[in-house]
Amino acid sequence: MSFSALKPARLALVAACALMIPGAGADAQQRRREPAARGADTVVINRADITMQNLYVTPIDNGGWGEDRLGSEVLNIGRRQRLRLNTGQQCRYDVRAVYNDGREETRFGVDFCQRPELTLEGRSETSAQDLQRQGPIGLFVVRNRSGNTLQTLKLTSADGEDSEDILIASVLNDGATFTGRFTRSEGCTYDVTATFDGDAEEQTLQQRNLCTNREVVFQAGGQDAAPGARPGGGAAQEQLQVEILNRGSITIQTMNVRPARANSWGRDRLGSEVIAARNSFTLRMPRGNTCQYDVRVTFDGNREEVRRNVNLCETRELAFTGPALAPGRGARKAPANQGEQRPAISDVTVVNEGNKIIEALFISSSKVSTWGEDRLGAQRIEPGGRFSTQVERDNQCNFDFRIVYQGGREERRMRQNICDRREIAFGGPNAFRIDGGGPEDGRRLVFLNQGRGDVRELYLTPVSDSHWGDDRLGSEMLPRKFRFEVRIPNEGGCRWDLKIVYEGGQSVEKRDQDFCANPEIQVGRPGRPGHLASTGTGFYITTAGHVLTNQHVVDGCGSVAISRPDGKRTPLRLIAQDEGSDLALLQEEGATATPLPFRAQGQAPIRAGERVVLVGYPARSQLGGVNVTEGLISGLRGALGDQSRFQYTAPTQPGNSGGPVLDEYGHVVGVVVSQIDKISGERTAQNINFGIKLDLVRTFLSANQVTPTEDNGGQILRAADILQGSDRSVLPLDCLE
């Protein structure tokens, strides 16, 4: 905040002195990039999942935020606001947006001469780096952790001059943050005074040096937290702890808590989390000046439930039951004397352009962390087929799509705008593709991950912008061999900066990229020939040295080798691999091997409850040698009803992949392939693992003219005897770049 509006005489004197200095204006103009000759229209787009309440855009050398550019209007989701800025005098502006829930978003130093369109997504906050910005205008943040709504905020300078309310017409909800501005030349030390709603007392934090201490925190009870302290921290701050129980059948998306009879609900206490049906969440918060609070939760479909005047000092559990809606029992009743707003319905068609059957389809709001139920149920989408469904949504349009092909391979389309797009295609030219969205008329860019690992984050910004902005991948990863397609605004020009963060945390920056000349960019971490990339398990199936393992164990390897105890490696030749079945066949040249026998075709098929033993090399870097585990066959189908898989309970770890599943005679009855959390993306169960049935294995081997060794005799063995008998046949495999 600047006091410049209160000191016109001082400003006039400064301006007059500047005019009297010869060449001052010319020198300044030489140091500044030549701006446009006149003002220009600028467009701000609200891509957040909530309505924008206030918008402030001010030159970087202005001491205050100025007036709300929206005036008495708001900026709804997906809408644009056109602004007229005087870019003939100044190119760089600071931007601050305030959303309906009180959340603040800021962008600093945006060059509107080069970037006439700015998209705000509700995720960019003032960072510690922003607060360190040098120049005539200093920044500071005020954090409201008082338990009440902050109504007014004023600064008093060392010479006793009071500012106006620097919040202007807005308020600061409990848990919210306000970024303030001040002119360094007018001093650094101020008293900061806040007033609150209800019966909360006014607080004044005295003699705060905003040049050195850029965070001001208002706590319950009037205590100022140390900069960087956790909200509500400190030994003297009493904490409330309540278990919030979701007894309903649908997910709780948001939760707000306010002192009883307060006007504003404040921030969402769940943050980025949700409370799934039949689950709970531990609410921890400062007590504040009262024990009596109102608690509001919002379920899927924007359905609210409120508990009023709850004593959170004494309550240990607070349960919410959700809307009483029984599927198939007619239309929902509107509450008495209240017209309930029905959720919007969007019709969406999923098209299978690939050559494999789609066995499962999941559609979930992009702001929800779980996938929900399979939309297909018992249905399937054949190659070339279509499946139409209705998606219930609230006031947002972005949804994530996930399909599973027969055989287990997945594809995803993240952040699809189903308000604009009614068809989502998978397979064919869309296989291994992630759609990053962007303006429909924007410039299309394609990022190809040709490296070994996943790309975790990807940032794009015009070279003229001083901030990296938001991660374009959002919650998505860019796996190896996948491509990420995004559209960028044409107004951003051709030259952009690119930043990539890999799964292990390594980052690479590529500056001044000409995307007009090169719209396809390879972003994968480069391989290091001969370097160990990953490990797995395989086993001999013939005396001629044929080795069977998973396709994903060898996928992308420069070479595959057997790791020997003396540290040496025996190379293997890759004969065949099939992604759909997740099987690969290799051979050790010139070997006379001891194969593991398959259960003979004439023998009884596997049965649920049958004992199985796993021999393999999991977590080899930690465990070192061979590992044996026991369990039972728990099911005769895989995930989503896959008949080519079976379930077993023997503990399975990374590195077991490709190893044999053995019966109590030591005969192979399957091949280890995956855990349930690797397929669903959620750790919803333990000791549920999957093997590939021998029918599919034999089909794969027959197609490659290989006949495995079989056996139909023997005696029941202990796990130790099975391990001893298979030790020379089960192999630790190295995938080398």
N, C-alpha and C positions, 0 to 999 in steps of 0.2 A: 504493500500500500504506500502510496506517495502522499505527501501533504502538499503537492504542487498546486492542487486546486485551491488551497487555502492561502497560498503565498504568491499571488500574481505579481506583486512588486518585485520579489526576488527573481522570478522568471524573466520579467521585463528587463531587469538590470543585466542578467546574464546574456539575454539576446542582444541587447545594445552593445555590450562589450565585444561579443562575437563579431558584430558587424564592423566594429572599429578596428579589428585586427586584419591587416592586409593579407590577402591570400588564404585566410582561414577556410572560407567556404570552398575554394578551389582545391586545396589540399585534401579536404575531407571527401570531395567528390572524386578525386583521383584514387583514394584508398578504397572507395566503395565501387562495387560492380555497377556498370551503367544500367540503371533500371529502365523500365518501360516509360515512354514519354507521358503516359496518362494513366488514370485509374482503369481497373479491369474487373470483370465479374469473376467471383470465386464461388465454388460450389462445395458445401459441406454435406456429407451423406451420413445418415445414422444407420450403421450396420450392427448396432448393439441389439440385444434381445429385450430392450425396454425403451420406453419413450424418453426423449431428451427434454428436460425442463428448461434449462438455461444454456446459453452459448455466448462465450466471451472471446473476442478476437482483438488483440491489441498489439501495436508495434513493440518490438523487443526493447526499445528504449523508453517506453511509457511506464510511469511509476504505478499506474493503477490498471485494473482490468477493464475499466470503462463500462459502457452500458450493455445490458443483455441484448444481444443481436436478434433474439427471437421475440422480444417485446412481450406482448400478452399471449403469444402463440406458443405451441410446443412443436417438437419435431418428432413425428411418429416413426415407428420402426420402418426402415427401408426408404424413408422419404428424404428429399433433398432440400437444402436451404441455400438460396442464391444470395450472395453478399456482394456489396460494392466496396472495394478497398482501394485506397489511394496508393497503388503500387508505383506511381510515378515518383513518390517521395521515399518510399520504404518498401523493400521486398520481403524482409523477414518479420514474421509475426509469431506471437505466442497465442496458444489456443487453450481454452478451458471449457469443458462441458460438464453439466450436472444433470444426472438422470433422476427419474422419479423416485428411486429408492434412496436418494441422497448420495450415491456414489459419484466420485469426481474422476474425470479423465483429463489429462493434460498432454499437450505437445508443445515443444519449445523450438523456436528458431525455424519454423516452417517457411520455406522460400516459395511464396505464392506467385512470384514472377515465372518460376520454372515449373511450379506444381499448382495449377489452378483448380484442382479437385482434391479434396481431403476426405478420406473415409475414417470415421470414428467407430470403433467396435466395443467401447466400454471396458477395455482391458489395460490401457496404458496409464500408469500412475506416475506421480512425481518421484523420481529416483534420487538417491544420494548424489549421483553424478550431476543431475540437474541442479541440485541445491548448491553445488560448488561452482556454478557458472560465474564467471568474472564479468566485469563491466559496470556501468553506472546503476543498473537495476539489480537489486538483490532479491532472492527468493527465500521464503520460509514456509513451513507447513504447520498447521494447527490441527491437532488430533483430539477429537472429543471422546473421552473415555469416562464421562461423568455419570452415565446412566440416565441422563436427561437430554432433551433437545436444546442445543445452544441457539439462542435467539438473536443476540447481537454480539458483535466483536469490535472493539475499539483499541486504538493505539494512542498512548500519550507520550510525547517526546520529552527529552530531558529538560526542555525549557517550558514544559507545562501545556503545550498545545495539544488539543484532542483532535483526533481524526473523526470523520463521520463513521457510521457503521460500515465496515469494510465487507461485510457479507451482502451489502446492498439490500435486495428484496428477498433474499433466500435465508434459510436456516441451515444449521449443521446438526444432522441427526446423530444420536449416540452411535459411536463406532465409525463415524464418517471423518473425512479429512478435507481441509481447505488449504489451498496453496495461495499464499499472500505475496505481495510485492512491496518493495520499499526502495526509495532512492538513497543510495549510499552516501551521497554528498550531504544529505540532510541529517546524518547521524545514524548510529547503529543501536543505541540503547533506548528501550521503550518499556513502559508499563503496558501490559496486555490485559484488558478487562473483558470478561464475558458475562452475559446474563443468560439465564436458563428458564425453561417453562416450569409450571407448577410452583411448588414452594421452595425449590432449590435456590440457595443464596448466590448472589453475585460473587464472582471470583476475580481477583486481580493478581497477576504474576508480575512482580516488580523487578525493574532494572534488568530486563532481558536483553542481552547483546545479540541481536539477530545476525550480525556479521560472523560471529564465531559459533553461536548456538542456534542452529537453524530449525530446530524442532521445538514446538510448544505443545505440551500435553495437558489437558484439563482432566483431572481425575475426580472420582467421587470423594467428597469430603474436603475438596479444595487443595489437595496435594499435587504438586507438579512432578510428573515422572521424569526421570533422567532421560536424556536423548538416547534413543535406541532401545529403551526398556520395553519389555513386552507389555501390551495393553493390559491394564489391570494388575501388573506386577507390583512387587514391593511387599515387604513383610507386614506393613501396617494395613494393607488392603485386604479386607475380608472377602473371601470368594464364596459364591453360591455354586452348588453342584447338584444338578437334577437330571435324572435319567428320563429322557423323552421316549415314550414307547409308541410305535406305530402298530396299532391293533387292526388297522384296516387292510384291505386287499389290494391297494394300489400305493404307489410311491409318494412320499412327502418330498416336495421339491424345495420349499423355502420355509424358514421359521423366523419370526420376528418377536421380540420381547420389548415391552415398554413399561415404565412405571404406570400403575393403575391411574386412569383418568388423564394420562398424557395425550397430547394431540397427534404426535407423530410416532410411527412404528419403528423407525430406525433401520439399521442395516439387517441383511439376511444373516442370521447366526450360523447357518449351515455352510456359508461360504460356497466352495465348489463341490461340497458333498450333498448327498441326498440320504433319506431314510427309507430303505426298501420296506415292502410289506413284511410284517412280522419281525421287524428289526428295531433297533434302538439307537439312540445317539446321546452322548453325555454332554449336557449343556454346562459350561463353566463360564461365569461372568462375575464382575465386581458387584458387591451387594448394592452400592449406591446409598441413597438416603432413606430407603424404604424397603420393606419386605413384600409389599403387595404389588404384583405385576400382572399385566395382561399378556397372554401368549397366543400367537396366531400361527397356524401352519397352513400351507397351501399344497393340496394334493395335485396329482396329474389331472389335466383338464381344467386347471385354475379354480378348483373347488376348495373353499376355505373352511376352517374350523377354528373357533376362538374360545379360549378359556379366560374368563375375566376375574380380576381381583384374587389371584392365586397367591398364597403365602409361600414364596420360594425359599424363605429361611427355614421352614419346617417341612416342606414337601420334598420327598426323595424320589418319587416316581410320578410322572404325569403322562396319562395315556390319551391317545386320540384314536377314534374308531373309524374315521373317514366317512364318505357318503354311503348311505344305505341303498346301494343299487344292485339288484340281483339280475344277472343276465337272463334274457328271455322272459321277463315278466312284465312286458309292456313298457310304455313310455315313462320317463322320469316325471314325478310330480314337482311342480314349482312350489317353493315354500310359500306359506300363506302370506298374502299382502306383500309379496316380493317377487318381482319378475326375474327369474334366474337367466343369466346370459348363457345360451347353449354354446358348447365348443364348436368351432368351425370344422367342416369335413372337406377333405381334399381327395379327389379320385386320382389314383396313381397306377400306372401300368408298368410292370417289369418285363423287359424283353430279353430273351435268351438268344443272343447272336452267336454263341459258341457252338461247339460240337459235342458237349457233354451235358448230361441231365443235371438240372439244378434241383437239389433235394431239400434245401431249407432256405428261408428268406426271413430276415430280421429287419425291422424298420424302427428307428428310435430317434426321438428328438435329440438334436446336437448338443443340447444343454443337459442331457441325462447320461449318466455313466454306465447304465446297464442296457442290454439289448432287448430284454423282454422275451415274449413267446415267438415261436416259429409261426409265421403267417401262413405257410403252406399246409401245415397239418399233415394229412395223409396224401396231399396232392404233390405233383411234380411238374416242373416246367421242362418240357422236351426241347431239344435243339430247334430253334426257329419258332418256339412257342411264346405265348404271352400270358401274363397273369395280372389281373386287375384286382385292386383292393382299395379300401377306404381308410384314410389316416385321419384320426381325430387330433386336432391341434388347437392351441390357444392363439395368442396374438403374434406368434412367431412362425416362420416358414421353413427354417433350415432343419433338415432331417438327415440322419445317417442310414445308409443301406448296406447290408451285409448278406451275401449269398454263399452257400456251400454246395460245391459240385459233388456228384457221385465220385467217391474216392477220397473226399475230404478236403480238396483244395478250395480255398476261399478267395473271394474278391469283395472289395468294399468301395463304396462311393460316399464320401464324407461331405457334409454340409451342402446337400442338394436343396435348392429352393423349390419346394413343391407347390408354392403359390404360382410360380411362373412355368415350371417344367412338369408335364404330366406323364412323361415316359422316361424311364431310367433303363439303359441298356447295359448288358453284361456280355462278356465273351467276345469272340471275333476281334475286331479292331480295338475293342475296349478292354481286352484282357490285360492284366498287369498295369492297369491305369487308375490313377487317383485324380479326381477332378477337384481342383482348388478354387473353382469359381472365379469371380471377377466380372467387370462390366461386359455385357453381351457384345458390345462393339469394340472391346479393347483388343490390344495386341496379344496374340497367343504365344506363350512360351512353354517349352517342354523340357523338363529336367529328367535325365536318365541316370539311374543309379547303377553304374557298371562296376562298383567296387565290391568288397567282400562283406561289409556290414551294413546295417540299416542307417539311414539318415534320420536323426531325431528332430532337428529344427532347421528351418530354412527362412532366411530373411532377405527381402528385396527392398531397395529404396533408391530413388533418384540420387545421382552423385551430388546434387546440390543440397540434399537433406542432411541434417546433422544427427538424426536419430535413425536407428535400425527399424523401429516400428515393431509390429506384431509378428510372431512366428506364423508364416503362411501355412504351415502344416497343421497348426492348431493341435488337437489331441491325436492326430494321426502320425504314424511313422511311414517312412518311404523305404520299403524293403528292397533288397537287392533284386535287380532285374525289372523292378517296377518303374513306371514313369509318372511324373507329377505334372499335370497340365494346369496352367493358371493364365488368366487374362489380366493384363495391366492396362491402366488408362493411357490412351494415346497422348494425353496432355503432359505426361511425365517425360516425354522425349525418348531418345534411343539409349542414352548412356545411364546405366544403373550400377549400383554396388550390390554384391551378393555375399552373403555369409552363410556357411553351412556348419552345422554341429552334428557330429556323428554319435552313434550309440554310446561309445565309451567316454564321451565328453570332449574329444578333440574337435577343434574348430578350424575352419579355413575361410579366409576372406579373399574375395576376388573383386578388385576395384576396377571401376571404369569399364564395365563390360558393354559392348555395343550389341544390344539385343535386336536391333533392326537388321544387322548383318548376320547375327548368329542366334536365331530363335530356339535352337536346340542345344542344350548344355549338358555335358556329362559331369555328375557331381559325386560319384562314388569315390571312397578312399582308395587310392591306387594300391595294387598288390605288391608284395615284396617276394619275388621268386624264391622258393625254397623255404619260406617262413611257415611255421606251423600255424594254420588258421583255425582248425577245430579237430576234435577227436570223436571216434565212435567205435562200434563193435561190428565184427563180421564173423563168419564161420565157414569152414570148408564143407562142401556138399558132395564133392567127388574126389577120387584118388588123383585125378589129373590137376588138382590145385584150383578148381573153381571155388570162388568165394561169393557168398550171398550177403547183402546188407541192404540198408535203406537208400533210396535215391537221394533223400535230403542229406545223407552223410557225405556223399561224393559230389553233390551239386556245386558247381563253380570251382572245384578244386583244379589247380594246375596239374597235380599228380596225387595219387593215393598210394600209401605204402603201409606194410605191416611194421609196427614198432617192436623191435626185438629187445630182450633183456640187457644185451650188451651195449645198447644205445644205437645200434645200427638199424637201418631200415631196408626192408625188402620191397622193391617196387611191384605194383600190381598193374595189370593192363585192364582198362575198362572195356568190357565187351558190349554191354547194353544197360540202359536205364529207362525207367518208365515213371513219370511223375504222378500219373493217376493212381497207380498201385503203390507208389513209393517203394519200389524195389530196384536194386542195381546188381548186376552180375560182373564180377571181375575174375582175373586168373593170375596165379603166380606161375610164371613160365618155368618149365623144367622141374616142377615140384613133384614129389611123391608124397601126397598128403594123407592125413588120417581124417576122413570125413565124419560128420555127425549123421547118423541115419535118420531119415524121415520115418514117421509112423506109416506102415504099409497101407496102400490104398484099400486093401481088403479088410482092414481092421475097423472097429467101430469108430464113428466120428467123436469128436470131443463132446463132453457133456458138462452142463453147469454143475458145480460142486467138485469137479475133478481137481486133483492136486497137480500143481505145476511148479517148476523150478526155473529160475533165470540165472544164466551165467553170462557175465559181461564185464566191461571195463568202465563203469561210471566214474565221473569226477576224477579222472586219472591223475591230474596234477596234485590232488590232495590225497587220494586213497592209494595211488601208485599201482597196485596189481589187480588181479582178477577178483571179482566179487560175486557171491552167490546169495540169492534170496528165494524164499518160498511163498506160495500163496495158493489161491483157489481160482478156478474159472468161475466168474460171477455172472456172466451173461453171454449169450451167443450172438449178440449184435453189437456194433460199434455205436459211436455217437450218431444221433439223428436216425437211428434204425439201419445203419450201414451193414448189410449182410455179408460183406467181405471181411469184416472185423469181428473180434470177440473181446470180451472184457475179462480181466484177471486182477487179482488183488496183491500180487507180489510187488513189493516196493520197487519203483523204477525211477532212475535219476538220469539227468543229462549224461550222455556217454553210453548208456545202455542201448541206444537206438541202433537197430540193425542186428542185434544179438538174437540167439535162439530162445524160444519158449519150449521147455522140455517137459515131457510127462514123467511119471514116477519110474518109468523104465529107462529114462535117458534118451528117448526118441523125440525128434523135433515135431512139434504140433503147431508151430506158428513162428512169426518173426515180430520182435518188439518194434512198435512204431511210434506211440505217443502216449501222453497223459491227457486227462480230460481238460485240464486248465489250458493246455496248449491248443486245444480245438475250440473251446468256447471263449477263451480269453478271460475267464473268471475262475477263481479258485473256489468252486462251489462244493467240491467233494474231495476226499482223500482216498488213496489206495484204489482208485479206479483208473486202470491203465488199459491200453489196447494193443492187441496183436493182430497180425495179418493171417487169415486162415490159409491152410495148405492148398485149398482148391485154387485160389488166386495165384499162389506161389508156383504151383505146378503149371498153370497156364502160361505164366511169364517165362518159366524155364523152357517149356516145350517150344514156345515161339523162338527161342534162341538155341534150339537143338541140344539142350543139356538135360540129362536124366540124373536126378539125384540118387544117392544110395538110400535104400530102404531096409527096414527090419521089422519083423512081426513077432519076435520072440523075446526072451529074457525074463528077468525076475525084478521084483520091486526093490528099488534102491533107496538108501538114505541120501539126503542132500550132499553130504560129504563125499559119498561114493560117486554120485553124478558129477560133482565138480572134478574129482580125480579122473574120471573117465573122459571128460570133455576138455580138460585143460589144454591138450595139444591141438584141439580142433577149433576152439574159440579164440579169435584174434583181436588184438588192439589195433585199430586203424588210425592213421594220421592223414588228415587232409592238408596238403601243402599248397601254398599260393603259387 
